[in-house]
Amino acid sequence: MVWGGSLNKEGSDYLRKIRDADKVIAFLENTKEDLNLEDQMILSKTIEIIVDYVSKISE
C-alpha cells in the first residue's frame, strides 16, 4: 500500500467493492448522456442505490 499500511481481508474487500462501484457509476454516467429522459431517470435512481449501498457498507 502506498501509505505503508496493510489491510485485513475485510478492508481489502471493501476497497475492491468501492473501486468496482466507482467503475460502474462512471459507466452509467457516461451512458446516461445517450438515453432519453425516462431512461436517464432510471439510471440516476440506479446510481443512487449503488451510492447508498456503498455508504451503508462503510459504516
GIQUISUL-V668663 format. One line per field, one symbol per residue. ss: DSSP state (H for helix, E for strand, C for the rest). phi: phi as a letter, one per 20 degrees, with the letter a starting at -180 (. if undefined). psi: psi as a letter, one per 40 degrees, with the letter a starting at -180 (. if undefined). Layout:
ss = ???
phi = ???
psi = ???
This chain:
ss = CCCCCCCCHHHHHHHHHHHHHHHHHHHHHHHHCCCCHHHHHHHHHHHHHHHHHHHHHCC
phi = .fendcdegffffffffffffffffffffffgfedfgffffffffffffffffffffef
psi = ideeiiiadddddddddddddddddddddddddeiiddddddddddddddddddddee.
